[in-house]
């Protein structure tokens, strides 16, 4: 689950950068398929935080 959280953190950064037109043509393609996330990358960030909390909750014995 930590792996999923790391992937979501990276994706949130990519969507943030693409939304601010910092990635060039790659950002244009990224925003074409994920326009909602380019406009609001905090959705992905919240998912990453929740995945991290869930992983820490599950790993406690």
N, C-alpha and C positions, 0 to 999 in steps of 0.2 A: 504494500500500500504506500510505502514511502516512495517507491519508484514512481507511482502514479502522481503523487504530490509534487515530486521534482519535475516531472514532465509538464504538469499544469503550471507550475511557477515559470518554467521556460516559455511555455506558450503564452502566458500572460504578458511577459516581456516582449515577445515577438509581436503580439497583437498591439501592444502599446506603441512600439516603434513603427509598425506599419500604419497605425492610425495617425501618426505624426509625420508620415511621409519620409521616414529616415532609412528605409530599406530599398528604395529604388523600385525596379520592376518586380522584384520578388514581393515587395509590400503591396503593390497593386494587385497581384494575383491572390495574395493572402486575403486582402480586403474584399476581393470579388466573391470569394467563397465563404468568408466569415465576417460579413459587414457588421453584424450586430456586435461581435466581439472587438472589432476595430473601433467602433464607436464607444463601447463600454468594456474595456479590458478588465475592469474590476470584477465582472461576473466570473471570469476564469480564475482570478486571484482569490476570490471568496471560495470557489471550489477547491483550490489548492490548500487553502487554510483548513477547510473542513476535512479534506482528505488527510492532512497532517494530524489534526485532532483525533480523527477516527483511528488512524494507525497507532497513535500513542495510547489511545483508550484500549484498543484490542491487544496491544503488546503487554499491558499491565496484567500480571497474573494474580 
